[in-house]
Amino acid sequence: MSKGSKTPAIRPLGDKILVRRDEAQTKTESGIYLPETGKERPKTGVVEAVGTGAINTETGSRIPLTVKKGDRVIFTSYAGTEVKLEGTELLIMGEDDVLAIID
């Protein structure tokens, strides 16, 4: 873990990205508190790191990623692989699991 950072030093490979999922809501808009089992896992998060890009099989050159570190994104429901490093929960997923970037 780098000094002053909350995210462990992980470098995704290829077209993979590292996302910190947003926190689940603890209560509804009307003020009802949700039990742990009733919380829906957010499908949004912040990109913490990106890989170097996929390789174009015809030319051998790298295809740059569309997302960049710091982007807020919406991703598919079952996107990525959950990893827990130094107490931090993160998702490693392919860029194709990202549906949109939130401006």
GIRA-V61191 format. One record per helix or strand of 3 or more residues. SS is the DSSP state (h for helix, s for strand). FROM is the first residue (numbers start at 1). TO is the last residue. Records with the same first field share a line. If there is no record, write none. Layout:
SS = FROM-TO ; FROM-TO
This chain:
s = 16-21 ; 44-50 ; 72-75 ; 81-85 ; 88-94 ; 98-102
h = 36-38 ; 95-97
